[in-house]
Amino acid sequence: MDKDIKRAEERLEYLSSDPKTVEIYKAREKALHERANMISSAREEGIEKTAQNLLVMQMDIDFIVNATGLEKEKIEQIRKSLN
């Protein structure tokens, strides 16, 4: 097992010294970070849209809090933006 770990460490050291490999790594990390942000934003927008729909349906604020997981204050903000 130690031999495999040593080989992996040597390979990582080699790859980290190659500027092109480092550039590719950084670009991939940036792309993954941007994708995670997009997914998070879409999720938040979806939850807020659900809260809007429930408000339009005149559902109780406490029900909307339980259904969406949003804070009561955020739901109040959404309600104000609808008027």
Contact map, one row per residue, 1 for C-alpha under 8 A:
11111000000000000000000000000000000000000000000000000000000000000000000000000000000
11111100000000000000000000000000000000000000000000000000000000000000000000000000000
11111110000000000000000000000000000000000000000000000000000000000000000000000000000
11111111000000000000000000000000000000000000000000000000000000000000000000000000000
11111111100000000000000000000000000000000000000000000000000000000000000000000000000
01111111110000000000000000000000000000000000000000000000000000000000000000000000000
00111111111000000000000000000000000000000000000000000000000000000000000000000000000
00011111111100000000000000000000000000000000000000000000000000000000000000000000000
00001111111110000000000000000000000000000000000000000000000000000000000000000000000
00000111111111000000000000000000000000000000000000000000000000000000000000000000000
00000011111111100000000000000000000000000000000000000000000000000000000000000000000
00000001111111110000000000000000000000000000000000000000000000000000000000000000000
00000000111111111000000000000000000000000000000000000000000000000000000000000000000
00000000011111111100000000000000000000000000000000000000000000000000000000000000000
00000000001111111100110000000000000000000000000000000000000000000000000000000000000
00000000000111111110110000000000000000000000000000000000000000000000000000000000000
00000000000011111110010000000000000000000000000000000000000000000000000000000000000
00000000000001111111110000000000000000000000000000000000000000000000000000000000000
00000000000000011111111000000000000000000000000000000000000000000000000000000000000
00000000000000000111111100000000000000000000000000000000000000000000000000000000000
00000000000000110111111110000000000000000000000000000000000000000000000000000000000
00000000000000111111111111000000000000000000000000000000000000000000000000000000000
00000000000000000011111111100000000000000000000000000000000000000000000000000000000
00000000000000000001111111110000000000000000000000000000000000000000000000000000000
00000000000000000000111111111000000000000000000000000000000000000000000000000000000
00000000000000000000011111111100000000000000000000000000000000000000000000000000000
00000000000000000000001111111110000000000000000000000000000000000000000000000000000
00000000000000000000000111111111000000000000000000000000000000000000000000000000000
00000000000000000000000011111111100000000000000000000000000000000000000000000000000
00000000000000000000000001111111110000000000000000000000000000000000000000000000000
00000000000000000000000000111111111000000000000000000000000000000000000000000000000
00000000000000000000000000011111111100000000000000000000000000000000000000000000000
00000000000000000000000000001111111110000000000000000000000000000000000000000000000
00000000000000000000000000000111111111000000000000000000000000000000000000000000000
00000000000000000000000000000011111111100000000000000000000000000000000000000000000
00000000000000000000000000000001111111110000000000000000000000000000000000000000000
00000000000000000000000000000000111111111000000000000000000000000000000000000000000
00000000000000000000000000000000011111111100000000000000000000000000000000000000000
00000000000000000000000000000000001111111110000000000000000000000000000000000000000
00000000000000000000000000000000000111111111000000000000000000000000000000000000000
00000000000000000000000000000000000011111111100000000000000000000000000000000000000
00000000000000000000000000000000000001111111110000000000000000000000000000000000000
00000000000000000000000000000000000000111111111000000000000000000000000000000000000
00000000000000000000000000000000000000011111111100000000000000000000000000000000000
00000000000000000000000000000000000000001111111110000000000000000000000000000000000
00000000000000000000000000000000000000000111111111000000000000000000000000000000000
00000000000000000000000000000000000000000011111111100000000000000001000000000000000
00000000000000000000000000000000000000000001111111110000000000000000000000000100000
00000000000000000000000000000000000000000000111111111000000000000000000000000000000
00000000000000000000000000000000000000000000011111111100000000000001000000000000000
00000000000000000000000000000000000000000000001111111110000000010001000000100100000
00000000000000000000000000000000000000000000000111111111000000000000000000000110010
00000000000000000000000000000000000000000000000011111111100000000000000000000000000
00000000000000000000000000000000000000000000000001111111111000010000000000000000000
00000000000000000000000000000000000000000000000000111111111110010000000000000010000
00000000000000000000000000000000000000000000000000011111111000000000000000000000000
00000000000000000000000000000000000000000000000000001111111000000000000000000000000
00000000000000000000000000000000000000000000000000000111111100000000000000000000000
00000000000000000000000000000000000000000000000000000111111110110000000000000000000
00000000000000000000000000000000000000000000000000000010011111110000000000000000000
00000000000000000000000000000000000000000000000000000010001111111000000100100000000
00000000000000000000000000000000000000000000000000000000000111111100000100000000000
00000000000000000000000000000000000000000000000000000000001111111110000000000000000
00000000000000000000000000000000000000000000000000100110001111111111110000100000000
00000000000000000000000000000000000000000000000000000000000011111111111100100000000
00000000000000000000000000000000000000000000000000000000000001111111110000000000000
00000000000000000000000000000000000000000000000000000000000000111111100000000000000
00000000000000000000000000000000000000000000001001100000000000011111110000000000000
00000000000000000000000000000000000000000000000000000000000000011111111000000000000
00000000000000000000000000000000000000000000000000000000000000011101111101100000000
00000000000000000000000000000000000000000000000000000000000000001000111111100000000
00000000000000000000000000000000000000000000000000000000000011001000011111110000000
00000000000000000000000000000000000000000000000000000000000000000000001111111000000
00000000000000000000000000000000000000000000000000000000000000000000011111111100000
00000000000000000000000000000000000000000000000000100000000010011000011111111110000
00000000000000000000000000000000000000000000000000000000000000000000000111111111000
00000000000000000000000000000000000000000000000000000000000000000000000011111111100
00000000000000000000000000000000000000000000000100110000000000000000000001111111110
00000000000000000000000000000000000000000000000000010010000000000000000000111111111
00000000000000000000000000000000000000000000000000000000000000000000000000011111111
00000000000000000000000000000000000000000000000000000000000000000000000000001111111
00000000000000000000000000000000000000000000000000010000000000000000000000000111111
00000000000000000000000000000000000000000000000000000000000000000000000000000011111
